[in-house]
Amino acid sequence: MFPAKTVTCDRLEGDVAVLKTDDGQELHWKKSDLPKGTKVGDVLSLTLLTNTDLTEERTNFAKTMLNEILAPEQQ
């Protein structure tokens, strides 16, 4: 099982929910990305996972862009 971070829905501001962690940090989260029916006072669990495929894709993209910028011009 992956460790989860517990947050509480502190308030709703327009399209954003302000979530508070146990140590007082605030996360501004799109309400549309929360479980349906989430309301002020609800306790939520966040689980963070590493997306290795996307990390590799972005790393390769950055390397390609750098190579294009730094490569000597072709004559």
Summary of the structure (lengths in Angstrom):
residues: 75
radius of gyration: 19.6
end to end distance: 55.7
largest distance: 64.5
contacts: 141
relative contact order: 0.19
helix: 29%
strand: 35%
